[in-house]
């Protein structure tokens, strides 16, 4: 490929050691997960059959909830959770963070399909606090908390604050829903099991293609009545597929492969963030990650930084990040999440690449 | 397993020659489709990437439409099609058959999620006619026709009637949507290509796990503007999965395997229906199938017929049908669709099994 027309993502994908995530999202992800599976194993049929029921039971135990239903996507699962709580309260209003997935990534499905009004709590630059919840001016059926708050670098409240929000919601009859897309990834920081964290919430969504690295798929967890209702809505949304087993089998496979590695990913995220922070004109958010993810901010325009990164990718074989988002004319940012790749990369090679990055940033960014 | 507690479905699955469909719906369906695929092939990402875009382009050509979007399910695809036409007409009313999939199998998703009012045309025992459409008392944004009409045995209007309905809808500004879950299965009877049939409709849904026998998945086809809108609604419904390739690759694989066999399945369905009709107290609907499917009606109660069938399955190794639905105390019915299995079964064995069935029905059903 012509080097001059290569994108940052292409250059990143061509490095020997891309640092982010588990692997390329290619068909090998499926082939590996199905390698141990016998072809005679029956598929699921419209939510029934051992392959889906056993996994749902297994995950219910893992999360300490009565019941679990597997969904094709978190978008579907979470809209449905909020709808059920709104119907139960006979109140079509919920509250969540301004950068909640439902608010910015779902084409307003919650409003367009469910006519649910939303209150945006806190600000785009900070977490929801107990005080925000206590100061609500309107009644709400449900509060959604996203842990970690992805769009601000994956930040987390103190666990005590989380417990206080949970207790307050219970006292007020407000249902508490967890957007736990990255639930497993925060257990090492909180030093709590997934079940302990889930016990603070009435309903929980978890994804299987974030830290777990499956193909796609999600679950809702909660009590039996809630999940029975969710199945009706799953059918209405068109999510009750004749067979979901390609996602279920890969979710289970990668869950069992990686659930014990969340602590390592977290430690490696802290290590990598420290290396970014040691570079001139670079800062991560949070400074010290509280999960396997963080954001990186550069005091340099996207157009200036891209050729610098691509040059380093080319000469060192290390790929730091796969894209840059313009924050302003002379600032840009990206997102990092740790999976299998980082730990397989020689530390000396990473350190050398950061040495070069720092050198080039010192040249490029005048103090 | 204890023979006395076995269900008809279990007994059917244990026969050497079950006659319905392609194969068991087990993991082998996936493994076979992925056997030729190289692991390095990139997956799709939120509707983008060669694996989804190439298949959509291929199917658009097959159906003679500008554009195609792949969906995880037909439930999702069809609700979205009707919503788009209603929004365009600023009229939230559509018409379809009383036994339409949206009316009886989707937990009223169209009404609950889209607030679309429905008019039921024709009766539960017959097809929608041109006259039904002409006699509509209310304006509608869209008419949905299901070809073949599955719940009445897979019946079809004459092609001339279909053309007349299409012309009438166009003259009235009514959008015509095809529930073509089994579109490919009707091309041999109509002696028309899928594209010719689709040309009568503004939007078309096709399934990949009926006659094609994939794992799951569906497409919507139509013009560019319609499909662009459908992608927004797909995101809202939670159907814009990070990766749909397990369904796409299997859909393409089985499409290419089986699209040329639709004529054979149709001929075999007629052959099998004739054998049912030669038995005492049995009649199929239609008498002569017009696709690869038909319904079978028995003038005998479900509880009387089940042990008779199970005994024949056990002694002959032929499995006729996998379930019986009670129609009344002394009538029951089932559904048959032809795939790969029928053609692989020795004809003499089938004929012998039908000889025994007829004998036993003559004993059981007094004239």
Boltz contact constraints between the chains, C-beta under 6 A:
constraints:
  - contact:
      token1: [A, 25]
      token2: [B, 43]
      max_distance: 6.0
  - contact:
      token1: [A, 26]
      token2: [B, 40]
      max_distance: 6.0
  - contact:
      token1: [A, 26]
      token2: [B, 41]
      max_distance: 6.0
  - contact:
      token1: [A, 26]
      token2: [B, 42]
      max_distance: 6.0
  - contact:
      token1: [A, 26]
      token2: [B, 43]
      max_distance: 6.0
  - contact:
      token1: [A, 27]
      token2: [B, 37]
      max_distance: 6.0
  - contact:
      token1: [A, 27]
      token2: [B, 39]
      max_distance: 6.0
  - contact:
      token1: [A, 27]
      token2: [B, 41]
      max_distance: 6.0
  - contact:
      token1: [A, 28]
      token2: [B, 39]
      max_distance: 6.0
  - contact:
      token1: [A, 31]
      token2: [B, 39]
      max_distance: 6.0
  - contact:
      token1: [A, 37]
      token2: [B, 27]
      max_distance: 6.0
  - contact:
      token1: [A, 39]
      token2: [B, 27]
      max_distance: 6.0
  - contact:
      token1: [A, 39]
      token2: [B, 28]
      max_distance: 6.0
  - contact:
      token1: [A, 39]
      token2: [B, 31]
      max_distance: 6.0
  - contact:
      token1: [A, 40]
      token2: [B, 26]
      max_distance: 6.0
  - contact:
      token1: [A, 41]
      token2: [B, 26]
      max_distance: 6.0
  - contact:
      token1: [A, 41]
      token2: [B, 27]
      max_distance: 6.0
  - contact:
      token1: [A, 42]
      token2: [B, 26]
      max_distance: 6.0
  - contact:
      token1: [A, 43]
      token2: [B, 25]
      max_distance: 6.0
  - contact:
      token1: [A, 43]
      token2: [B, 26]
      max_distance: 6.0
  - contact:
      token1: [A, 72]
      token2: [B, 72]
      max_distance: 6.0
  - contact:
      token1: [A, 72]
      token2: [B, 241]
      max_distance: 6.0
  - contact:
      token1: [A, 73]
      token2: [B, 238]
      max_distance: 6.0
  - contact:
      token1: [A, 73]
      token2: [B, 241]
      max_distance: 6.0
  - contact:
      token1: [A, 75]
      token2: [B, 238]
      max_distance: 6.0
  - contact:
      token1: [A, 76]
      token2: [B, 238]
      max_distance: 6.0
  - contact:
      token1: [A, 107]
      token2: [B, 232]
      max_distance: 6.0
  - contact:
      token1: [A, 107]
      token2: [B, 235]
      max_distance: 6.0
  - contact:
      token1: [A, 107]
      token2: [B, 236]
      max_distance: 6.0
  - contact:
      token1: [A, 109]
      token2: [B, 236]
      max_distance: 6.0
  - contact:
      token1: [A, 112]
      token2: [B, 236]
      max_distance: 6.0
  - contact:
      token1: [A, 113]
      token2: [B, 113]
      max_distance: 6.0
  - contact:
      token1: [A, 113]
      token2: [B, 236]
      max_distance: 6.0
  - contact:
      token1: [A, 209]
      token2: [B, 242]
      max_distance: 6.0
  - contact:
      token1: [A, 215]
      token2: [B, 243]
      max_distance: 6.0
  - contact:
      token1: [A, 216]
      token2: [B, 241]
      max_distance: 6.0
  - contact:
      token1: [A, 216]
      token2: [B, 242]
      max_distance: 6.0
  - contact:
      token1: [A, 216]
      token2: [B, 243]
      max_distance: 6.0
  - contact:
      token1: [A, 232]
      token2: [B, 107]
      max_distance: 6.0
  - contact:
      token1: [A, 235]
      token2: [B, 107]
      max_distance: 6.0
  - contact:
      token1: [A, 236]
      token2: [B, 107]
      max_distance: 6.0
  - contact:
      token1: [A, 236]
      token2: [B, 109]
      max_distance: 6.0
  - contact:
      token1: [A, 236]
      token2: [B, 112]
      max_distance: 6.0
  - contact:
      token1: [A, 236]
      token2: [B, 113]
      max_distance: 6.0
  - contact:
      token1: [A, 237]
      token2: [B, 237]
      max_distance: 6.0
  - contact:
      token1: [A, 237]
      token2: [B, 238]
      max_distance: 6.0
  - contact:
      token1: [A, 238]
      token2: [B, 73]
      max_distance: 6.0
  - contact:
      token1: [A, 238]
      token2: [B, 75]
      max_distance: 6.0
  - contact:
      token1: [A, 238]
      token2: [B, 76]
      max_distance: 6.0
  - contact:
      token1: [A, 238]
      token2: [B, 237]
      max_distance: 6.0
  - contact:
      token1: [A, 241]
      token2: [B, 72]
      max_distance: 6.0
  - contact:
      token1: [A, 241]
      token2: [B, 73]
      max_distance: 6.0
  - contact:
      token1: [A, 241]
      token2: [B, 216]
      max_distance: 6.0
  - contact:
      token1: [A, 242]
      token2: [B, 209]
      max_distance: 6.0
  - contact:
      token1: [A, 242]
      token2: [B, 216]
      max_distance: 6.0
  - contact:
      token1: [A, 243]
      token2: [B, 215]
      max_distance: 6.0
  - contact:
      token1: [A, 243]
      token2: [B, 216]
      max_distance: 6.0
  - contact:
      token1: [A, 246]
      token2: [B, 246]
      max_distance: 6.0
